Amino acid sequence: MEAFFGFAINIIITIYLVIDAKKYGKSPVLWGILGFVFGAIALGIYLIKTDRKVIGWIVTILSIIGYLAFILLVGLAILVAIAGFS
């Protein structure tokens, strides 16, 4: 279920970037691909590039913190699985 939610968010970000890129004279194909692959980080960078810097930096920083937290939790889960609970 969580994977579907993440995939749905990436699709929404991709659609937004493709539609909005045309308004600002950016390449919709490029931003669509970046939005699908990198998700919220690409959205934050796009917002910064289109002079919406405050919300762009907020989205970028929060997405980087989220990705780092996910990596740390997966690493911790692997460590617990290997070393055990003792």
Disulfide bonds with the S-S distance in Angstrom:
none
